[in-house]
Every structure is written in structure tokens, then in C-alpha cells.
Amino acid sequence: MLLIKRIIKNTSQSLCRIDRVQPVLSRKNSTLIGAFSPSQPKFHVQYHNFNILKDAMEHDTTLPSFMVGYKNGFLPRQDPLAKLPDRFYALEHLLQNMPIQLPNGEEGLLAKGQLGDAVKDLPQFDVSDINDQRLLSGDLYNYQRIDPTKPIVYSNLKLIRAFAGTPSEHGFILVHVAMVAHSGNLVKYTMETIEATQEKDRIKFNNAMKNLSDTMNLINQEMETMWERSNTDDYLKFRTFIMGSKNQPMFPNGVIYEGVSEKPLFYRGESGANDSMIPCMDNLLQITSKLPNNPLTEVLKDFRRYRPTNHKEFLDFVQRKAEEVNVRGFAIQVCKVNSLYLANMDQIRAFRHRHWNFTKEYIIKNTTHPVATGGSPIVTWLPNQLGTILEQMNKISHTIDYNKLTPENKILIDEIINKANAQERVLNREVKFLKQQFGPSQDRVVV
């Protein structure tokens, strides 16, 4: 059956509230708990190779929606369903009327406090004959192309589902989609880097690393548009709806999903840590193995279980192969190549530093809530990863023979390292100050 009524009881209070209303398929000989659980490997992946889709097979709705491809990258293989089939009219009607603010300016079910009752009135649907994977949705499965014949770019996107119904929510979600639209090339050049290292082909390696850096630069440029497309004062209006139940003060004893489990369950909420682009870069450049051995890194590993299965398998493959062929070692053998490797590290730094700036401006300035949407400490979580890349950039810079650099490369490398060193000093001061402001909550890490 299709479980529509996800009524959540806060077991510490006598209150009920509605979590994300989302269709979940239940099949014979399976349990609904499995439908809610983080992903588990389902497909065999060869150690020495990974089958990346050359053709996204948009018309095949029986395969998993999220499969890594050269065309779609980490986006779904086919565009999301903008509207549920007619047999789910009642659910579609509820979702369209759910946002706090409706498109016509009127108040929706969330604003009126009527969503809980509306969900209770939904029927259960028999979906035993449905194999269309598009009926399962996720963060990157919430967009519609305005013109289906044109590419996935921000100006050609609109939101399918909303909680707040504000322009800022629209911008927040669709900027992420526009960023991941570049991930097809990220996958392509990741594979080319591994292949070139394995073949010890310097020319191919240099080209792949240069193209990889250019692709990451496009992603970072897209990310920068968040400031103009989503108001920093509006984020809290929809942030609550993407929080999970693991390590959240509002759910100290977890959540009971009626009809699913009589025991409280704990799941992480939506988080940038679920994204596959930066983990792909971390794994390729062998940064992941340099992360500190602490509870925050264990939380990062826990987030990996929440990715689509095929994405997780691909990232595991990249990490294994990069270590096996030693991408880092091959890069630092030659001064020019080392500079390209450092330039790619700098793109990771730029991404993580911007993410930290988002956290400070969108969240920390507007609330004293000590936990991020995914259940990690709001102050120390991102600096754990940002601090690692800054530290590793400094170490790589010491392996560069400046006497062998061109004057132009010397200037470029100096700019990169000086910026990284300055950001590291500022980051340490910020974290120290904010930890004092937020208190002991930042030392509590739930893995």
C-alpha cells in the first residue's frame, strides 16, 4: 500500500504534527521501515570499474531515478513528475494546498494549521501495479523545466512542491538544482583523471584536472547566486520543514511513524552533506582520508547512508580507485601538475567557505537553535571539513618547487595559499567565539 498518512507523534509530549508528506511504496515481503531507512547497496559494483550511464534512458521509468550518468550527473535520469497521476488526485490536491502561502496569495493548510487533519482524511492507495520510480521524490527531484526542450538552468526552472511558498524558498531549492546540473562534467572528468593516473598519461591527466577545476568553478559561480535569489531573512520560514528527528531538540525521544513502527525512529534531516559533488572531489583528491578522526567526521560518514544507492556506490568506487592509483601522488610528482591539483583543492575550499558563510548569514544571525537541519552542531560541523581542506592546501603548497614555476603560476599559487592561510586564521577565531556564544551544545555530537 501507499503510505500517505505519516503522522508523527512527539513522544516527549502529547502533541502530534505532520512531517513531510511523501508517497512510499510498500511491496510484498518488505516492510515500511525499509522504505524510510537510509540506502543500502542493491547492485553489484565491480571493484575495477563502474557502469556510468552514457544514455540517461529518460523514458525507462522502471530503473532507479538516481543513477550516475555523463549527461545527468547526480541529477535524476528524467525530469520529475510535475503532477501526480489522476488516481492520486486527493494527494495532489493536498500538496498544492499545503504551502504557507499559496500562489494566489491566500493562506494554505500549513498557515491555517489544517495540514494534520487533511492528511488524516487521505485514503490509502493500492500501488501494487505501479513501477514508476518517479513517484518517489527527493531534494533534487523537485523542479520542473519551464521549456522542456531547453537545458536545466535556473532561468528555465520552477518549483513543483513548496512549504513556505516564497520566492526565497524557490531560489534556495532551485539554485541547488542548477548547481548539480553541472555534475555530468564533474563525473566525466573524475573518471578521466582516474584513467589518466592509471595509464600514467600526463597530458590526459593535465587536461582532466584543468577541466575539473573549470567545472567546479561553474558550480561555485552558480552557488554564489544564492545571495540574490534567496533572502537571508527568509530561510527560517521553511527551514523547520527540512529538519530530521535525529539529534533535534524538538524530538528528544525520536519519532513514531503510525502504521510503520511502534518504536521511535531517528533520521537525519536534509543537509548539504547529502550532496554528491564535493564528496566526489574529496574522494578523487584523497582528501577524505585526511579528515580528522573525531565524532564530527563520523557524522559525515553517517550522512553517506542517506544518499541514493547508486550515488553511494559511485563515490565508494571513486575513493577506492583514487587510493589505488594514487591520484595525489601522481599529481605532486610534477610541479605544473601539482599546481593544477592545488587549484582543484582551492575550488573545494571556495565551495566549503561559501557554505560556511551561508550558515553564518542565513542561520546563526537569525536563530540560537544549536543544531543544523541534519542534526549536526551548527558551529563546529562545517569548520571540521573546511579546516581540513585549508590544512591540506597548506601541506601541498610545501611540496611545490617555486623555482620550476612560471611567473604567472607563482602569482596564482601565492594568491591561493595566502587566501587559504587568511581564511584558516579567521575560521579559528570565528569558531572559538561562536562556541562560547552557543555553549556546551556544540560539544554534543550524536553519531
C-alpha positions in Angstrom: 0.0 0.0 0.0 1.0 3.6 -0.4 1.5 5.1 3.0 0.2 8.6 2.8 -0.5 9.3 6.5 2.9 10.0 8.0 1.5 11.2 11.3 4.3 11.9 13.7 4.0 11.8 17.5 6.5 13.6 19.6 6.9 11.0 22.3 8.0 13.6 24.9 4.7 15.5 24.6 1.1 14.8 23.8 1.4 16.7 20.6 1.1 15.4 17.0 2.4 17.1 13.9 2.8 16.2 10.3 6.2 15.5 8.8 6.9 15.7 5.1 4.0 14.2 3.2 5.7 11.8 0.7 4.5 8.7 -1.1 6.2 5.5 0.0 5.9 2.2 -1.9 5.4 -0.9 0.1 5.8 -4.2 -1.7 5.1 -7.8 -0.6 7.7 -9.4 1.6 9.1 -6.0 2.5 8.5 -3.6 5.4 7.6 0.0 5.5 10.6 0.6 7.8 12.8 -0.3 5.0 11.2 2.4 2.9 12.2 5.0 5.4 15.7 3.7 6.1 18.9 5.1 4.6 20.0 3.5 1.4 21.7 0.1 1.3 23.7 -1.3 -1.6 21.4 -3.2 -4.0 23.5 -3.5 -7.1 26.8 -5.3 -7.6 29.7 -2.9 -8.4 32.9 -4.2 -9.9 36.0 -3.1 -8.0 37.8 -2.0 -11.1 35.0 -0.4 -12.9 31.8 1.4 -12.5 29.0 1.5 -15.0 28.1 5.1 -15.6 25.1 5.8 -17.8 26.1 7.2 -21.2 22.4 7.4 -22.1 20.1 8.6 -19.3 17.3 6.5 -20.6 14.7 9.1 -19.7 11.8 7.0 -21.0 12.6 4.0 -18.8 10.6 4.6 -15.5 11.4 1.2 -14.0 15.1 1.9 -13.3 16.0 3.9 -10.2 15.6 7.6 -10.9 19.0 8.4 -9.4 21.8 6.7 -11.4 25.1 8.5 -12.1 25.4 9.5 -15.7 27.6 11.5 -18.0 24.5 13.5 -19.1 22.6 13.9 -15.9 25.5 13.6 -13.4 23.9 13.4 -10.0 20.5 14.7 -11.1 17.7 12.2 -11.7 17.7 10.4 -15.1 14.4 12.0 -16.1 12.6 15.2 -15.1 10.4 14.8 -12.1 6.6 14.4 -12.4 5.1 17.9 -12.2 1.8 16.4 -11.3 0.8 13.1 -9.8 -1.4 10.7 -11.9 -5.1 11.3 -11.7 -5.6 8.3 -9.4 -3.7 10.3 -6.7 -5.9 13.4 -7.1 -6.6 13.7 -3.4 -2.9 13.7 -2.5 -2.1 16.1 -5.4 -4.8 18.4 -4.2 -3.4 18.4 -0.7 0.1 19.1 -1.8 -1.0 22.0 -3.9 -2.8 23.5 -1.0 -0.1 22.7 1.6 2.2 25.8 1.4 2.0 28.5 4.0 1.4 31.0 1.1 -0.4 29.8 -2.0 0.4 31.2 -5.5 -2.7 33.4 -5.4 -1.6 35.0 -2.1 -4.0 33.1 0.1 -3.1 31.1 3.2 -2.5 27.4 2.7 -3.0 24.4 5.0 0.2 24.9 6.9 -0.7 28.6 7.7 -4.1 27.6 8.9 -2.9 24.7 11.0 -5.0 22.3 9.0 -2.5 20.0 7.3 -2.7 17.3 10.0 -6.5 16.9 9.7 -6.1 17.0 5.9 -3.6 14.2 5.9 -5.8 12.1 8.2 -8.6 12.4 5.7 -6.5 10.9 2.8 -7.3 7.4 1.6 -4.7 4.7 1.2 -3.9 3.8 -2.4 -3.2 0.5 -3.9 0.0 0.9 -5.9 0.9 -2.8 -6.3 0.7 -2.3 -10.1 3.0 0.7 -10.3 6.7 0.5 -11.1 7.2 4.2 -12.0 10.2 5.3 -9.8 9.3 8.9 -10.3 6.6 8.6 -7.7 9.4 8.6 -5.1 10.7 12.1 -4.6 13.7 13.8 -3.0 15.5 17.1 -2.7 16.8 17.1 -6.3 13.5 15.8 -7.5 11.6 19.0 -7.0 11.9 21.0 -10.2 10.1 21.5 -13.5 11.6 22.8 -16.7 9.5 25.7 -18.0 10.5 24.8 -21.5 11.2 21.0 -21.7 13.3 21.5 -24.8 15.8 23.8 -23.1 18.5 22.8 -20.6 18.4 22.7 -16.9 19.4 26.3 -16.0 18.0 28.5 -13.2 16.0 30.7 -15.6 14.3 27.7 -17.0 13.2 26.1 -13.7 10.2 26.4 -11.4 9.4 24.6 -8.2 6.9 21.7 -8.0 6.4 21.4 -4.2 6.8 24.1 -1.6 6.4 24.5 2.2 6.6 28.3 2.6 5.6 29.2 -1.0 8.0 32.2 -1.0 10.4 33.4 -3.7 13.3 32.7 -1.3 12.3 29.1 -0.9 12.1 28.8 -4.7 15.6 30.3 -5.0 17.1 28.2 -2.3 16.0 24.9 -3.8 16.5 25.7 -7.5 20.0 27.2 -7.1 20.9 23.7 -5.8 19.4 22.1 -8.8 21.2 24.5 -11.2 24.5 23.7 -9.4 24.1 19.9 -9.8 23.2 20.4 -13.4 26.9 20.8 -14.0 27.7 17.5 -12.4 27.7 15.4 -15.6 31.0 17.0 -16.5 32.2 16.5 -12.9 31.6 12.8 -13.3 33.3 12.8 -16.8 36.5 14.5 -15.7 36.6 12.5 -12.4 36.7 9.3 -14.5 39.2 10.8 -16.9 41.5 11.8 -14.0 41.5 8.2 -12.6 42.1 6.7 -16.1 44.9 9.1 -16.8 46.6 8.3 -13.5 46.2 4.6 -14.1 47.7 5.0 -17.6 50.3 7.5 -16.3 49.4 9.8 -19.1 50.5 13.3 -18.1 48.8 15.2 -20.9 45.5 13.5 -20.4 45.8 14.0 -16.6 46.6 17.7 -17.0 43.6 18.2 -19.3 41.3 16.3 -17.0 42.4 18.3 -13.9 42.1 21.6 -15.8 38.6 20.7 -17.0 37.6 19.5 -13.5 38.7 22.8 -12.0 36.7 24.7 -14.6 33.6 22.7 -13.9 33.9 23.3 -10.2 34.3 27.0 -10.9 31.0 27.0 -12.7 29.4 25.2 -9.8 30.8 27.8 -7.4 29.6 30.6 -9.6 26.1 29.2 -9.6 26.3 28.8 -5.8 27.2 32.4 -5.4 23.9 33.4 -6.9 22.2 32.1 -3.7 22.7 35.6 -2.1 20.4 37.3 -4.7 17.9 34.5 -5.2 17.1 33.6 -1.6 16.8 36.3 1.1 18.9 35.6 4.2 16.0 36.7 6.5 13.6 34.2 4.9 15.4 30.9 5.4 13.9 30.2 8.8 10.4 30.3 7.2 10.9 26.9 5.6 14.0 25.5 7.4 11.9 23.7 10.0 10.2 21.6 7.4 13.5 20.0 6.2 14.8 19.1 9.7 15.0 15.5 10.7 14.4 13.7 14.1 18.0 12.7 14.9 19.6 14.9 17.5 16.9 17.6 17.2 15.8 19.2 20.4 12.2 19.2 19.2 12.3 15.4 19.1 14.4 14.3 22.1 12.9 10.8 22.1 12.6 10.3 18.4 9.5 10.0 16.2 6.8 7.3 16.0 5.5 6.8 12.4 2.0 5.5 12.8 1.4 2.3 10.9 5.1 1.9 10.4 6.7 1.2 13.7 5.7 1.3 17.4 9.2 2.2 18.4 10.6 5.7 18.0 12.8 6.2 14.9 15.7 8.7 14.4 16.5 10.0 11.0 18.7 12.9 9.9 17.2 15.8 8.0 18.2 17.3 4.7 21.8 18.6 4.6 24.4 19.7 2.2 26.4 16.7 3.4 24.0 14.6 1.3 25.2 16.2 -1.9 27.5 14.0 -4.0 29.6 16.7 -5.8 32.0 17.7 -3.0 32.4 14.1 -1.7 33.3 13.1 -5.2 36.0 15.7 -5.3 37.2 14.8 -1.8 37.4 11.2 -2.7 39.2 11.8 -6.0 41.8 14.1 -4.5 42.2 11.8 -1.5 41.0 14.4 1.0 38.5 12.1 2.7 41.3 10.0 4.2 42.8 13.2 5.7 39.7 14.2 7.7 40.3 14.2 11.5 39.4 11.1 13.5 36.6 12.6 15.6 32.9 12.4 16.1 32.1 15.1 13.5 33.8 13.0 10.8 31.8 10.0 12.0 28.6 12.1 11.5 29.8 12.8 7.9 30.2 9.1 7.3 26.7 8.6 8.7 25.3 11.0 6.1 26.6 8.8 3.3 23.9 6.2 4.1 21.2 8.7 3.1 22.3 9.1 -0.5 20.7 7.2 -3.4 22.3 3.8 -3.5 23.9 4.3 -7.0 25.5 7.6 -5.9 26.9 6.0 -2.8 28.4 3.1 -4.8 29.9 5.5 -7.3 31.5 7.6 -4.5 32.9 4.5 -2.9 34.3 3.4 -6.2 36.0 6.8 -6.8 37.5 6.7 -3.3 38.9 3.1 -3.8 40.3 3.8 -7.3 41.9 7.2 -6.3 43.7 5.5 -3.5 44.6 2.5 -5.6 46.2 4.5 -8.5 47.3 7.3 -6.1 45.9 10.4 -7.8 47.5 12.7 -5.2 51.0 11.1 -5.5 50.8 11.3 -9.3 49.9 15.0 -9.2 52.7 16.1 -6.8 55.5 14.4 -8.8 55.5 17.3 -11.4 55.4 20.9 -10.4 52.9 22.1 -13.0 50.6 19.2 -12.3 50.9 19.9 -8.6 49.6 23.4 -9.3 46.6 22.0 -11.1 45.9 19.7 -8.1 46.1 22.7 -5.7 43.7 24.7 -8.0 41.1 21.9 -7.6 41.6 21.9 -3.9 41.0 25.6 -4.0 37.6 25.0 -5.6 36.7 22.7 -2.8 37.8 25.4 -0.4 35.7 28.1 -2.2 32.6 25.8 -2.0 33.0 25.0 1.7 33.9 28.6 2.7 30.8 29.9 0.9 28.7 27.2 2.6 30.1 28.4 6.0 29.2 32.0 5.0 25.7 30.8 4.2 25.4 29.2 7.6 26.5 32.4 9.4 24.3 34.7 7.5 21.1 32.6 6.9 21.1 30.7 10.2 23.4 31.8 13.0 22.5 35.5 12.7 18.8 34.7 12.9 18.4 31.9 15.5 20.1 30.4 18.5 18.9 26.9 17.6 22.1 24.9 18.2 21.6 22.1 15.6 21.7 22.1 11.8 18.9 20.5 9.8 20.8 17.2 9.6 21.3 17.0 13.3 25.0 18.2 13.5 26.3 21.0 15.7 25.7 24.3 13.9 29.0 25.9 14.8 31.6 23.1 14.6 30.2 20.9 11.8 31.2 22.8 8.6 34.5 24.0 10.1 35.5 20.4 10.6 35.6 19.9 6.8 36.6 23.4 5.8 39.5 23.3 8.3 40.7 20.0 6.7 40.9 21.4 3.2 42.7 24.5 4.4 45.2 22.4 6.3 45.8 20.1 3.3 46.2 23.0 0.9 49.0 24.3 3.2 50.7 20.9 3.2 50.5 20.6 -0.6 52.0 24.1 -1.1 55.2 22.9 0.7 55.7 20.2 -1.9 55.8 22.8 -4.8 59.2 23.8 -6.1 58.7 27.5 -6.8 61.9 27.6 -8.9 60.2 25.5 -11.5 57.1 27.6 -11.7 56.4 30.2 -14.4 56.0 33.8 -13.1 52.3 33.5 -13.8 51.9 30.3 -11.8 53.9 31.7 -8.9 51.4 34.6 -8.7 48.5 32.2 -8.9 49.8 29.8 -6.3 50.7 32.7 -3.9 47.2 34.0 -4.2 45.6 30.7 -3.4 47.8 29.9 -0.4 47.6 33.4 1.0 43.9 33.3 0.8 43.7 29.8 2.4 46.0 30.9 5.3 44.0 34.0 6.0 40.7 32.0 6.0 42.2 29.5 8.4 43.1 32.2 10.9 39.7 33.8 10.6 37.9 30.5 10.8 39.6 29.5 14.1 38.7 32.9 15.6 35.0 32.6 14.5 34.6 29.1 15.8 36.1 30.0 19.2 33.8 33.0 19.5 30.7 31.1 18.3 31.3 28.1 20.6 31.3 30.5 23.5 28.1 32.0 22.3 26.3 28.7 21.8 27.8 27.0 24.8 28.0 23.2 25.6 25.6 22.3 22.8 28.4 22.4 20.3 30.3 19.7 22.1 27.4 17.2 21.9 27.8 15.2 18.7 25.3 12.4 18.0 26.6 9.9 15.5 
